[in-house]
């Protein structure tokens, strides 16, 4: 059996070039709808081209297929969480949990401060639980509803939620990525967090100032009649009260206790179904199928789990807001993730991604350029492999020896990995993070991208500091101590 040939740089660039061209055409032809099918075709075509490169280099199709399956396997955790989130949205609306969050938000939060408040609330919550996904799937859903009730821009609201959630996720010792980045770089966790805080806190303050400014502009346009109509419709459709927020508290508690995401979210969905049975008798009666007889309540909550909730309040704004959820609503996003991971899996299996990373080291002649290459590589890996974990681990593994060779502290590498890998993952439509946020918040990735101020500021700030104030090599004693 012949030994497969090592890929050339042209081999590595060809499928990526095909992907860039096809994705550009997809966005040009379909706009925000590109993630509903066109992007998936682009990713599969690019994966097919990568497979042809592998065959040309002497690999068998079974070996290439193993790479595809390995890529899909990596995404199954995210896909299961997406299904659970879809079920949770459906039952939480049926239970009155999401309507209560919207109702309280409309009563308590003014439009002028809404964007900044949303960002700060999500930042503090994510800091305490270490999960941007959980924050978006709980508080984020309610805040999006409040924004709709206030007549505020959903894209800016999504940007505020994501900015806050990723700040807290980035600095929380409970976050998986915050632990993964220093592990890949050989750094100590709390030293990594301390170094990130020096730039993350100023970046968040700048983001809050921008959201505050946008809120001041929107505050004068507040439609009080619209808000009153939404409140009246909510009160007419659901039993509302603070006790209906207990499913939210339960899910946040499980996150603090570091339960796995899928069982936590799905348990939250089942608790929502129970709350619907206990506290929403009128809603259950209105939606009951007479043909189901005594099992009508079970059929109603079962339908909410897979098909979501369909609102018919007569208020167009509220009906559009609450008609969502169910596992079925996440299938297009899961389709996108599977296609993206097919492409990333092929590239990693064929060694094409590693070939590209090796090429970047020739550009990193100074400390500043090394950090810049690290950040841009993690961003590129996010684009190519569609997974933030690969974007942290693979460049971390590739660059670690070079940082050690130059006497740079491991935290210098770990911060660069987070600044480029963690924060930009949510800005890419076919990345697992970008797809999750778009599906959960109901706003296309390219629509909320310009307003993810924290996620945009941090990589730019990190690149600027790399050239303005590059870190100095450690002394021999510090290197020996593993600083």
FITI-594636 format. One record per residue (C-alpha): x, y, z. Coordinates in steps of 0.25 Angstrom, whole numbers, padded with zeros to 4 digits, always signed. Each point is the difference from the previous one (the first is absolute). Example, Ala and Ser with C-alpha at 12.3 -4.5 7.8 and 13.67 -1.06 7.14 Angstrom:
2
[[+0049 -0018 +0031]]
[[+0006 +0014 -0002]]
//
This chain:
483
[[+0000 +0000 +0000]]
[[+0006 +0014 -0004]]
[[+0003 +0010 +0011]]
[[-0009 +0013 -0002]]
[[+0007 +0012 -0005]]
[[+0002 +0012 +0009]]
[[-0010 +0011 -0004]]
[[+0006 +0012 -0007]]
[[-0003 +0015 +0003]]
[[-0009 +0000 -0013]]
[[-0007 -0013 +0005]]
[[-0004 +0007 +0013]]
[[-0004 +0013 -0007]]
[[-0009 -0006 -0011]]
[[-0012 -0005 +0009]]
[[+0001 +0013 +0008]]
[[+0000 +0008 -0012]]
[[-0012 -0007 -0006]]
[[-0007 +0002 +0014]]
[[+0002 +0015 +0000]]
[[-0005 +0001 -0014]]
[[-0012 -0008 +0002]]
[[-0004 +0006 +0013]]
[[+0002 +0014 -0006]]
[[-0010 -0004 -0011]]
[[-0009 -0005 +0010]]
[[-0001 +0012 +0008]]
[[-0001 +0009 -0012]]
[[-0011 -0008 -0006]]
[[-0008 -0004 +0013]]
[[+0004 +0011 +0010]]
[[-0005 -0004 +0014]]
[[-0006 -0012 -0005]]
[[+0013 -0006 -0004]]
[[+0001 -0008 +0013]]
[[-0013 -0008 -0004]]
[[+0006 -0008 -0010]]
[[+0009 +0007 -0010]]
[[+0012 +0000 +0010]]
[[-0002 -0015 +0003]]
[[+0002 -0003 -0015]]
[[+0012 +0009 -0001]]
[[+0006 -0007 +0012]]
[[-0003 -0014 -0006]]
[[+0006 +0004 -0013]]
[[+0013 +0005 +0006]]
[[+0001 -0013 +0008]]
[[-0002 -0008 -0013]]
[[+0012 +0008 -0006]]
[[+0008 -0003 +0013]]
[[-0003 -0014 -0002]]
[[+0005 +0000 -0014]]
[[+0013 +0006 +0004]]
[[+0001 -0011 +0010]]
[[-0002 -0011 -0010]]
[[+0010 +0007 -0009]]
[[+0010 -0001 +0011]]
[[-0002 -0015 +0002]]
[[-0010 -0001 +0011]]
[[-0012 -0010 -0001]]
[[-0014 +0005 +0000]]
[[-0002 -0008 +0013]]
[[+0011 +0008 +0007]]
[[-0006 +0013 -0005]]
[[-0014 -0005 +0005]]
[[+0006 -0002 +0014]]
[[+0004 +0015 +0000]]
[[-0014 +0004 -0004]]
[[-0006 -0009 +0011]]
[[+0010 +0005 +0011]]
[[-0004 +0014 -0004]]
[[-0015 -0003 +0001]]
[[+0002 -0007 +0014]]
[[+0007 +0012 +0005]]
[[-0013 +0008 -0003]]
[[-0010 -0010 +0006]]
[[+0001 +0007 +0014]]
[[-0004 +0013 -0006]]
[[-0011 -0006 -0008]]
[[-0006 -0007 +0012]]
[[+0001 +0013 +0008]]
[[-0007 +0007 -0012]]
[[-0012 -0010 +0000]]
[[-0001 +0002 +0015]]
[[+0000 +0015 -0001]]
[[-0011 -0001 -0010]]
[[-0009 -0009 +0009]]
[[+0003 +0010 +0012]]
[[-0005 +0012 -0008]]
[[-0012 -0007 -0004]]
[[-0004 -0004 +0014]]
[[+0005 +0013 +0007]]
[[-0010 +0008 -0009]]
[[-0011 -0010 +0003]]
[[+0003 +0000 +0015]]
[[-0001 +0016 +0000]]
[[+0015 +0001 +0004]]
[[+0005 +0007 -0013]]
[[-0013 +0009 +0001]]
[[+0003 +0003 +0014]]
[[+0014 +0004 -0003]]
[[-0005 +0009 -0011]]
[[-0011 +0006 +0009]]
[[+0009 +0003 +0011]]
[[+0010 +0006 -0010]]
[[-0010 +0009 -0006]]
[[-0004 +0005 +0014]]
[[+0014 +0002 +0006]]
[[+0010 +0003 -0011]]
[[-0001 +0014 -0008]]
[[+0004 +0000 -0015]]
[[+0011 +0010 +0003]]
[[+0008 -0009 +0008]]
[[-0004 -0014 -0005]]
[[+0012 -0003 -0009]]
[[+0010 +0003 +0010]]
[[-0008 -0007 +0011]]
[[-0002 -0012 -0008]]
[[+0015 -0001 -0003]]
[[+0004 +0002 +0015]]
[[-0011 -0010 +0005]]
[[+0006 -0011 -0010]]
[[+0014 +0004 +0004]]
[[-0002 -0002 +0015]]
[[-0009 -0013 -0002]]
[[+0011 -0006 -0009]]
[[+0011 +0003 +0009]]
[[-0007 -0007 +0011]]
[[-0004 -0013 -0008]]
[[+0011 +0000 -0011]]
[[-0009 -0003 -0012]]
[[-0004 +0010 -0011]]
[[-0009 -0010 -0006]]
[[-0008 -0002 +0013]]
[[-0002 +0015 +0002]]
[[-0005 +0002 -0015]]
[[-0009 -0012 +0002]]
[[-0006 +0006 +0013]]
[[+0001 +0015 +0002]]
[[+0003 +0002 -0015]]
[[-0014 -0005 -0004]]
[[-0007 +0009 +0010]]
[[+0008 +0012 -0004]]
[[-0003 -0002 -0015]]
[[-0014 +0000 +0004]]
[[+0001 +0013 +0008]]
[[+0007 +0007 -0011]]
[[-0011 -0004 -0010]]
[[-0010 +0005 +0010]]
[[+0007 +0013 +0001]]
[[+0001 +0001 -0015]]
[[+0016 +0000 +0001]]
[[+0009 -0006 -0010]]
[[+0002 -0015 +0001]]
[[+0014 +0000 -0006]]
[[+0005 +0010 +0010]]
[[-0007 -0008 +0011]]
[[+0007 -0013 -0005]]
[[+0013 +0007 +0000]]
[[-0001 +0005 +0014]]
[[-0004 -0014 +0005]]
[[+0011 -0006 -0007]]
[[+0010 +0010 +0004]]
[[-0003 -0001 +0015]]
[[-0001 -0015 -0001]]
[[+0013 -0002 -0006]]
[[+0007 +0010 +0010]]
[[-0005 -0008 +0011]]
[[+0003 -0013 -0007]]
[[+0014 +0004 -0003]]
[[+0004 +0004 +0015]]
[[-0008 -0011 +0007]]
[[+0009 -0011 +0006]]
[[-0013 -0009 -0002]]
[[+0001 +0002 -0015]]
[[+0005 -0012 -0009]]
[[+0007 +0009 -0010]]
[[+0007 +0008 +0011]]
[[+0005 -0013 +0006]]
[[+0004 -0005 -0014]]
[[+0008 +0011 -0005]]
[[+0010 +0000 +0011]]
[[+0001 -0015 +0000]]
[[+0003 +0001 -0015]]
[[+0011 +0010 +0003]]
[[+0006 -0006 +0012]]
[[-0005 +0012 +0009]]
[[-0006 +0001 +0014]]
[[-0015 +0003 +0000]]
[[-0001 +0012 +0009]]
[[+0013 +0006 -0006]]
[[-0007 -0001 -0013]]
[[-0013 +0006 +0006]]
[[+0008 +0012 +0006]]
[[+0007 +0003 -0013]]
[[-0013 +0000 -0008]]
[[-0007 +0009 +0010]]
[[+0010 +0011 -0002]]
[[-0006 +0002 -0015]]
[[-0014 -0007 +0002]]
[[-0005 +0010 +0010]]
[[+0004 +0013 -0008]]
[[-0006 -0007 -0012]]
[[-0013 -0003 +0007]]
[[-0001 +0015 +0005]]
[[+0002 +0005 -0014]]
[[-0011 -0010 -0005]]
[[-0009 +0005 +0011]]
[[+0002 +0014 -0004]]
[[-0003 -0003 -0014]]
[[-0013 -0007 +0004]]
[[-0004 +0011 +0009]]
[[+0002 +0010 -0011]]
[[-0009 -0009 -0009]]
[[-0010 -0001 +0011]]
[[-0001 +0015 +0001]]
[[-0003 +0002 -0014]]
[[-0011 -0011 +0000]]
[[-0006 +0005 +0013]]
[[-0007 +0012 -0006]]
[[-0007 -0009 -0010]]
[[-0007 -0009 +0010]]
[[-0014 -0003 -0004]]
[[-0008 -0001 +0014]]
[[-0013 -0004 -0007]]
[[+0007 -0012 -0006]]
[[+0006 -0004 +0013]]
[[-0014 +0001 +0007]]
[[-0006 -0008 -0011]]
[[+0011 -0011 +0002]]
[[-0002 +0000 +0015]]
[[-0015 -0001 -0001]]
[[+0001 -0012 -0010]]
[[+0010 -0007 +0009]]
[[-0009 +0002 +0012]]
[[-0012 -0005 -0008]]
[[+0007 -0013 -0005]]
[[+0008 -0005 +0012]]
[[+0000 -0001 +0015]]
[[+0013 +0009 +0003]]
[[+0008 +0000 +0013]]
[[+0014 +0000 +0006]]
[[-0002 -0015 +0004]]
[[+0000 -0003 -0015]]
[[+0015 +0004 +0000]]
[[+0004 -0012 +0008]]
[[+0004 -0008 -0013]]
[[+0010 +0010 -0003]]
[[+0005 +0000 +0014]]
[[+0001 -0015 +0000]]
[[+0008 +0000 -0013]]
[[+0010 +0011 +0005]]
[[+0002 -0008 +0013]]
[[+0003 -0013 -0008]]
[[+0010 +0008 -0009]]
[[+0007 +0005 +0013]]
[[+0000 -0014 +0005]]
[[+0007 -0003 -0013]]
[[-0010 -0010 -0005]]
[[+0002 -0004 -0015]]
[[-0007 +0009 -0009]]
[[-0010 -0010 -0007]]
[[-0006 -0006 +0012]]
[[-0001 +0013 +0007]]
[[-0007 +0007 -0012]]
[[-0009 -0012 -0003]]
[[-0004 -0001 +0015]]
[[-0003 +0015 -0001]]
[[-0009 -0003 -0012]]
[[-0007 -0011 +0008]]
[[-0002 +0009 +0012]]
[[-0006 +0010 -0009]]
[[-0010 -0011 -0005]]
[[-0004 -0003 +0015]]
[[-0002 +0015 +0003]]
[[-0009 +0001 -0013]]
[[-0009 -0011 +0006]]
[[+0000 +0006 +0014]]
[[-0001 +0015 -0003]]
[[-0006 +0002 -0013]]
[[-0014 -0007 +0000]]
[[-0006 +0010 -0010]]
[[+0011 -0001 -0010]]
[[+0000 -0015 +0001]]
[[-0015 +0000 -0002]]
[[+0001 +0009 -0012]]
[[+0010 -0008 -0007]]
[[-0006 -0014 +0004]]
[[-0003 -0010 -0011]]
[[-0014 -0005 +0003]]
[[+0003 -0013 -0008]]
[[+0011 -0003 +0011]]
[[-0010 -0001 +0011]]
[[+0006 -0001 +0014]]
[[+0014 +0000 -0007]]
[[-0002 +0014 -0006]]
[[+0009 +0007 +0010]]
[[+0011 -0010 -0002]]
[[-0001 +0002 -0015]]
[[+0000 +0015 +0001]]
[[+0014 +0000 +0008]]
[[+0005 -0011 -0009]]
[[-0003 +0009 -0012]]
[[+0007 +0012 +0007]]
[[+0013 -0009 +0001]]
[[+0001 -0003 -0014]]
[[-0008 +0010 -0008]]
[[+0000 +0012 +0009]]
[[-0011 +0010 +0004]]
[[-0009 +0007 -0010]]
[[-0006 +0013 +0006]]
[[-0014 +0005 -0005]]
[[-0002 +0012 +0010]]
[[-0004 +0009 -0012]]
[[+0011 +0009 +0003]]
[[+0009 -0001 -0012]]
[[+0013 +0004 +0007]]
[[-0002 -0009 +0012]]
[[-0004 -0012 -0009]]
[[+0013 +0002 -0008]]
[[+0008 +0000 +0012]]
[[-0006 -0012 +0007]]
[[-0002 -0009 -0012]]
[[+0013 -0008 +0001]]
[[+0007 -0011 +0006]]
[[+0000 -0015 -0001]]
[[+0011 -0010 -0004]]
[[-0005 +0001 -0014]]
[[+0004 +0015 -0001]]
[[+0015 -0004 +0002]]
[[+0001 -0010 -0011]]
[[+0005 +0010 -0010]]
[[+0011 +0005 +0009]]
[[+0004 -0014 +0003]]
[[+0000 -0003 -0015]]
[[+0010 +0012 -0001]]
[[+0009 -0005 +0011]]
[[+0001 -0014 -0006]]
[[+0004 +0005 -0013]]
[[+0010 +0010 +0006]]
[[+0006 -0011 +0008]]
[[+0001 -0009 -0012]]
[[+0009 +0010 -0006]]
[[+0008 +0003 +0012]]
[[+0002 -0015 +0003]]
[[+0005 -0003 -0014]]
[[+0010 +0011 +0000]]
[[+0005 -0005 +0014]]
[[+0001 -0014 -0005]]
[[+0007 +0003 -0012]]
[[+0010 +0009 +0007]]
[[-0004 +0012 -0008]]
[[-0002 +0009 +0012]]
[[+0013 -0004 +0006]]
[[+0007 +0003 -0013]]
[[-0006 +0014 +0001]]
[[+0004 +0003 +0014]]
[[+0014 -0004 -0002]]
[[+0001 +0010 -0012]]
[[-0004 +0011 +0010]]
[[+0012 -0002 +0009]]
[[+0009 +0005 -0012]]
[[-0007 +0014 +0002]]
[[+0002 +0001 +0015]]
[[+0014 +0006 +0001]]
[[-0003 +0009 +0012]]
[[-0007 -0002 +0013]]
[[-0011 +0010 -0006]]
[[-0002 -0008 -0013]]
[[+0000 -0013 +0008]]
[[-0012 +0005 +0008]]
[[-0007 +0006 -0012]]
[[+0002 -0014 -0007]]
[[-0006 -0007 +0012]]
[[-0012 +0009 +0000]]
[[-0003 -0001 -0015]]
[[+0003 -0015 +0000]]
[[-0011 -0002 +0010]]
[[-0010 +0008 -0007]]
[[+0004 -0007 -0013]]
[[-0002 -0013 +0007]]
[[-0013 +0004 +0005]]
[[-0004 +0003 -0014]]
[[+0005 -0013 -0006]]
[[-0003 -0010 +0010]]
[[-0013 +0006 +0006]]
[[+0004 -0003 +0014]]
[[+0006 +0008 +0011]]
[[+0006 -0011 +0007]]
[[+0008 -0004 -0012]]
[[+0004 +0015 -0001]]
[[+0006 +0000 +0014]]
[[+0006 -0014 +0000]]
[[+0006 -0001 -0014]]
[[+0007 +0013 +0000]]
[[+0004 -0001 +0015]]
[[+0007 -0013 -0004]]
[[+0007 +0005 -0012]]
[[+0005 +0013 +0006]]
[[+0003 -0004 +0014]]
[[+0014 -0005 -0003]]
[[+0003 +0013 -0007]]
[[-0004 +0009 +0012]]
[[+0009 -0009 +0009]]
[[+0011 +0001 -0010]]
[[-0001 +0016 +0001]]
[[-0001 +0000 +0015]]
[[-0014 +0005 +0000]]
[[-0009 -0002 +0012]]
[[-0011 -0011 -0003]]
[[-0011 +0010 +0004]]
[[+0004 +0008 -0012]]
[[-0004 -0011 -0009]]
[[-0012 -0004 +0008]]
[[-0006 +0014 -0001]]
[[+0003 +0001 -0015]]
[[-0008 -0013 -0002]]
[[-0012 +0005 +0008]]
[[+0000 +0014 -0007]]
[[+0000 -0006 -0014]]
[[-0006 -0014 +0002]]
[[-0011 +0002 +0011]]
[[-0005 +0014 -0003]]
[[-0001 -0001 -0015]]
[[-0007 -0014 -0001]]
[[-0014 +0006 +0002]]
[[+0003 +0010 -0012]]
[[+0000 -0011 -0010]]
[[-0013 -0005 -0005]]
[[+0004 -0015 -0002]]
[[+0008 -0001 +0013]]
[[-0007 -0008 +0011]]
[[-0001 +0013 +0008]]
[[-0005 +0009 -0011]]
[[-0010 -0010 -0004]]
[[-0005 -0002 +0014]]
[[-0001 +0015 +0004]]
[[-0008 +0002 -0013]]
[[-0009 -0011 +0002]]
[[-0002 +0003 +0015]]
[[-0002 +0015 -0001]]
[[-0007 +0000 -0014]]
[[+0010 +0010 -0006]]
[[+0009 -0003 -0012]]
[[+0014 -0001 +0003]]
[[+0004 +0011 -0010]]
[[-0011 +0009 +0005]]
[[+0005 +0000 +0015]]
[[+0015 +0000 -0004]]
[[+0002 +0015 -0001]]
[[-0006 +0001 +0014]]
[[+0008 -0010 +0008]]
[[+0009 +0011 +0004]]
[[+0008 -0007 +0011]]
[[+0003 -0012 -0010]]
[[+0005 +0010 -0010]]
[[+0008 +0009 +0009]]
[[+0008 -0011 +0007]]
[[+0007 -0006 -0012]]
[[+0003 +0014 -0005]]
[[+0005 +0004 +0013]]
[[+0009 -0012 +0002]]
[[+0006 +0002 -0014]]
[[+0003 +0015 +0003]]
[[+0006 -0003 +0013]]
[[+0009 -0011 -0006]]
[[+0007 +0011 -0008]]
[[-0001 +0012 +0009]]
[[+0004 -0008 +0013]]
[[+0005 -0014 -0004]]
[[+0003 -0009 +0012]]
[[+0014 -0002 +0004]]
[[+0007 -0014 +0001]]
[[+0001 -0006 +0014]]
[[+0013 +0000 +0007]]
[[+0007 -0014 +0002]]
[[-0005 -0001 +0014]]
[[-0015 +0003 -0004]]
[[+0001 -0010 -0012]]
[[+0005 -0011 +0010]]
[[-0011 +0003 +0010]]
[[-0010 -0001 -0012]]
[[-0006 +0014 +0002]]
//
